[in-house]
Amino acid sequence: MNVFDPFTHLQTVTVVGLGGTGSQVARSLARMIYDMRRARLHIPKVVFVDPDVIEEKNVGRQMFSAGDIGQNKSRVLARRFNQALGLEIEAIDQPLDARRHIERHGNLVIGCVDNHLARRELAKVDGIWLDAGNHFDSGQVCIGNSADRDTLLRHIDGDQGKYRYLPSPALLFPQLLEPEPQPVPQPTLSCADLVARGEQHLLINDLVACVVAGYIYKLLHRQPVTTFVSYVSVDGLSVHSLPICRDELLQYLGELRIPT
């Protein structure tokens, strides 16, 4: 069994995007931090980042109530979990700026965003990037820490079952950094808009967030992370994860000459 072992001491966990998936991830993360503190384990700093204001369409579909309308998403959730669990989560009510908002070392950054500009900032982060995305009733979660193809290919076989490097989400799915094609000019729709229009399953964010939380839990508790991509489906009630190994990684990195 191969495992992801990046030799990273996690000092900061940042959740970027507190919408359909991100608000559920934030709830799970807050519970983990509370439980770890109670067990007297080391806990990292936690930061929520989202510039958006809560709207009526977010109520019920995300972790917000009618009384939250008009307030910033990151500040509402940070305040809620801090008060409920005695935590010290920080909130940033601005678009992510990797240079200003992310620490230099020891980062786990969780991307739960639905636009390419935010993902371009996520791609600049030095650390582990855990990314979540979804369509109508399916989605994917991927984890990585390097966008350097040559480095990844040099370590394609790991070291005695341990992989220090995994391809970043931007390398696995380059389209994440590109704007979605718009054949007819129209405003970009959020997850809440899509759910309201019946173009996104109400439960897909919950299922994706649960898988994200599973990866976070393993990383925080230093348990073996043995997969690098997980595909989820509400229709099939399934989660299919790809194991960390040469053959699976090469499917994404390409059959290229391995540097010596």
PLY file of the C-alpha trace (Angstrom):
ply
format ascii 1.0
element vertex 260
property float x
property float y
property float z
element edge 259
property int vertex1
property int vertex2
end_header
0.00 0.00 0.00
1.47 3.35 -1.08
0.86 6.44 1.04
1.20 10.20 0.66
3.92 11.37 3.06
4.79 15.02 2.25
6.83 15.59 5.44
4.70 18.64 6.17
3.89 19.79 9.69
0.50 21.39 9.22
0.44 24.80 10.87
-2.52 26.38 9.07
-5.68 24.97 7.50
-7.48 27.42 5.21
-10.91 26.82 3.70
-11.45 28.95 0.61
-15.09 29.27 -0.42
-17.88 28.87 2.15
-20.76 28.00 -0.14
-22.55 24.70 -0.71
-19.50 22.49 -0.22
-17.26 24.84 1.74
-19.75 25.58 4.51
-20.19 21.84 5.09
-16.42 21.34 5.07
-16.06 24.20 7.57
-18.50 22.52 9.93
-16.64 19.20 9.79
-13.27 20.90 10.25
-14.50 22.83 13.28
-15.70 19.58 14.86
-12.32 17.95 14.20
-10.40 20.83 15.76
-12.66 20.78 18.81
-12.20 17.03 19.21
-8.42 17.25 18.76
-8.12 20.01 21.33
-10.16 18.00 23.80
-7.76 15.08 23.23
-4.82 17.45 23.86
-3.48 17.03 20.33
-1.67 19.71 18.36
-4.17 21.85 16.48
-3.38 24.12 13.52
-4.64 27.63 12.98
-7.88 27.63 11.00
-8.86 30.35 8.52
-12.04 30.80 6.47
-11.85 32.87 3.27
-14.84 34.10 1.27
-15.79 37.60 0.08
-19.44 36.73 -0.59
-22.45 38.02 1.28
-25.21 35.60 2.30
-28.34 35.82 0.15
-31.81 34.34 0.56
-31.01 31.60 -1.99
-28.19 30.35 0.30
-30.51 29.67 3.24
-31.24 25.98 3.69
-28.94 24.96 0.84
-25.85 26.08 2.73
-25.02 26.37 6.45
-26.89 29.64 6.87
-30.19 30.85 8.31
-32.51 33.68 7.37
-31.00 35.83 10.12
-27.60 35.64 8.40
-28.75 37.32 5.17
-26.64 40.34 4.29
-23.61 39.26 6.31
-20.30 37.89 5.09
-20.12 34.09 4.82
-16.67 33.60 6.32
-17.34 35.88 9.27
-20.70 34.28 10.06
-19.33 30.74 10.11
-16.15 31.64 12.01
-18.20 33.44 14.66
-20.73 30.60 14.88
-18.19 27.82 15.41
-16.03 29.95 17.70
-18.98 30.66 19.96
-20.35 27.12 19.86
-17.07 25.27 20.35
-14.73 27.81 21.93
-12.44 27.94 18.89
-10.36 30.75 17.41
-11.10 30.48 13.70
-10.08 33.55 11.71
-12.16 34.99 8.89
-11.07 36.86 5.76
-13.92 38.57 3.92
-11.93 39.23 0.75
-11.09 37.27 -2.41
-8.14 34.95 -1.81
-4.74 36.54 -2.36
-2.14 33.79 -1.96
0.66 36.24 -1.20
-1.24 38.14 1.51
-3.50 35.50 3.02
-1.48 32.27 3.04
1.41 31.43 5.31
4.82 30.57 3.87
5.02 27.02 5.25
2.90 24.23 6.70
-0.23 24.91 4.67
-3.26 22.79 3.94
-5.52 24.82 1.67
-8.97 23.49 0.82
-10.52 24.90 -2.33
-14.32 24.86 -2.48
-14.74 27.54 -5.13
-16.62 27.68 -8.41
-14.49 30.09 -10.44
-11.13 29.90 -12.20
-9.74 33.13 -10.74
-9.86 31.78 -7.18
-8.28 28.52 -8.31
-5.44 30.43 -9.95
-4.67 31.89 -6.53
-4.94 28.45 -4.95
-2.39 27.18 -7.48
0.14 29.68 -6.09
0.03 28.25 -2.58
3.08 26.50 -1.21
1.72 23.43 0.57
-0.99 20.81 0.19
-3.96 21.75 -1.98
-7.16 19.77 -1.48
-9.73 20.73 -4.11
-13.43 19.96 -4.51
-15.68 20.43 -7.50
-19.01 19.14 -8.70
-21.56 19.00 -11.49
-25.29 18.15 -11.34
-25.09 14.96 -9.26
-21.40 14.05 -9.38
-18.10 15.56 -8.34
-14.46 15.01 -7.60
-12.01 15.63 -4.79
-8.27 15.67 -5.43
-5.17 16.27 -3.35
-1.64 17.28 -4.34
1.32 19.46 -3.50
3.38 19.89 -6.67
2.81 21.30 -10.14
6.33 20.39 -11.30
5.84 17.53 -13.76
9.54 16.63 -13.87
9.73 16.32 -10.08
6.63 14.15 -10.03
7.96 11.88 -12.75
11.29 11.49 -10.97
9.39 10.25 -7.91
6.75 8.29 -9.81
7.65 5.06 -7.97
7.77 6.61 -4.52
10.31 5.64 -1.89
9.57 2.34 -0.17
5.86 2.92 -0.51
5.95 6.60 0.45
5.19 9.44 -1.96
6.48 12.84 -0.99
4.88 14.51 -4.02
1.47 14.22 -5.64
0.28 16.26 -8.63
-1.62 19.40 -7.70
-5.28 19.71 -8.74
-4.21 22.22 -11.42
-1.92 19.59 -12.96
-4.53 16.84 -12.70
-7.28 19.00 -14.18
-5.77 21.99 -16.06
-9.24 23.18 -17.02
-9.79 24.24 -13.41
-7.67 27.33 -14.09
-9.50 28.27 -17.27
-12.80 30.15 -17.60
-15.70 27.93 -18.57
-16.79 28.41 -22.18
-19.82 30.63 -22.50
-21.40 30.22 -25.96
-24.11 32.70 -25.01
-23.20 35.61 -22.70
-24.77 35.02 -19.30
-23.87 35.62 -15.67
-21.92 32.91 -13.87
-24.27 30.85 -11.73
-23.37 29.75 -8.22
-24.17 26.35 -6.71
-27.18 27.91 -4.96
-28.47 29.28 -8.27
-28.10 25.87 -9.91
-29.90 24.09 -7.09
-32.73 26.62 -7.22
-33.08 26.06 -10.98
-32.99 22.29 -10.59
-29.63 22.07 -12.37
-27.74 20.71 -9.36
-28.71 17.95 -6.96
-29.45 19.23 -3.46
-27.18 16.61 -1.86
-24.10 16.67 -4.11
-22.34 19.31 -2.01
-22.93 17.26 1.13
-21.43 14.13 -0.39
-18.39 15.95 -1.80
-17.83 17.72 1.53
-17.91 14.40 3.37
-15.12 13.06 1.15
-13.10 16.26 1.63
-13.52 15.90 5.39
-12.23 12.34 5.16
-8.99 13.54 3.59
-8.65 16.35 6.14
-9.15 13.95 9.03
-6.40 11.66 7.78
-3.98 14.54 7.30
-4.65 16.09 10.71
-4.36 12.75 12.49
-1.38 11.62 10.41
-3.20 8.59 9.13
-2.24 7.01 5.77
-3.56 8.88 2.74
-3.61 6.17 0.08
-5.59 7.86 -2.73
-5.18 11.09 -4.70
-8.50 11.50 -6.52
-12.01 10.55 -5.42
-15.02 10.60 -7.75
-18.45 10.78 -6.12
-21.96 10.24 -7.43
-25.29 10.91 -5.74
-27.16 8.92 -8.39
-24.96 5.87 -7.88
-24.48 6.51 -4.13
-20.82 5.82 -4.73
-17.30 7.04 -4.06
-14.52 5.73 -6.31
-10.98 6.64 -5.23
-7.80 6.08 -7.22
-4.86 4.56 -5.34
-1.48 6.27 -5.28
0.67 4.27 -7.66
2.74 4.65 -10.81
0.08 3.45 -13.25
-2.71 5.67 -11.94
-0.50 8.76 -11.70
0.81 8.31 -15.23
-2.75 8.39 -16.51
-2.78 12.05 -15.47
0.86 12.99 -15.95
1.11 11.42 -19.38
3.37 8.72 -20.73
6.39 10.99 -20.80
10.08 10.22 -20.57
10.96 10.00 -16.90
13.83 12.41 -16.06
17.03 10.81 -14.77
0 1
1 2
2 3
3 4
4 5
5 6
6 7
7 8
8 9
9 10
10 11
11 12
12 13
13 14
14 15
15 16
16 17
17 18
18 19
19 20
20 21
21 22
22 23
23 24
24 25
25 26
26 27
27 28
28 29
29 30
30 31
31 32
32 33
33 34
34 35
35 36
36 37
37 38
38 39
39 40
40 41
41 42
42 43
43 44
44 45
45 46
46 47
47 48
48 49
49 50
50 51
51 52
52 53
53 54
54 55
55 56
56 57
57 58
58 59
59 60
60 61
61 62
62 63
63 64
64 65
65 66
66 67
67 68
68 69
69 70
70 71
71 72
72 73
73 74
74 75
75 76
76 77
77 78
78 79
79 80
80 81
81 82
82 83
83 84
84 85
85 86
86 87
87 88
88 89
89 90
90 91
91 92
92 93
93 94
94 95
95 96
96 97
97 98
98 99
99 100
100 101
101 102
102 103
103 104
104 105
105 106
106 107
107 108
108 109
109 110
110 111
111 112
112 113
113 114
114 115
115 116
116 117
117 118
118 119
119 120
120 121
121 122
122 123
123 124
124 125
125 126
126 127
127 128
128 129
129 130
130 131
131 132
132 133
133 134
134 135
135 136
136 137
137 138
138 139
139 140
140 141
141 142
142 143
143 144
144 145
145 146
146 147
147 148
148 149
149 150
150 151
151 152
152 153
153 154
154 155
155 156
156 157
157 158
158 159
159 160
160 161
161 162
162 163
163 164
164 165
165 166
166 167
167 168
168 169
169 170
170 171
171 172
172 173
173 174
174 175
175 176
176 177
177 178
178 179
179 180
180 181
181 182
182 183
183 184
184 185
185 186
186 187
187 188
188 189
189 190
190 191
191 192
192 193
193 194
194 195
195 196
196 197
197 198
198 199
199 200
200 201
201 202
202 203
203 204
204 205
205 206
206 207
207 208
208 209
209 210
210 211
211 212
212 213
213 214
214 215
215 216
216 217
217 218
218 219
219 220
220 221
221 222
222 223
223 224
224 225
225 226
226 227
227 228
228 229
229 230
230 231
231 232
232 233
233 234
234 235
235 236
236 237
237 238
238 239
239 240
240 241
241 242
242 243
243 244
244 245
245 246
246 247
247 248
248 249
249 250
250 251
251 252
252 253
253 254
254 255
255 256
256 257
257 258
258 259
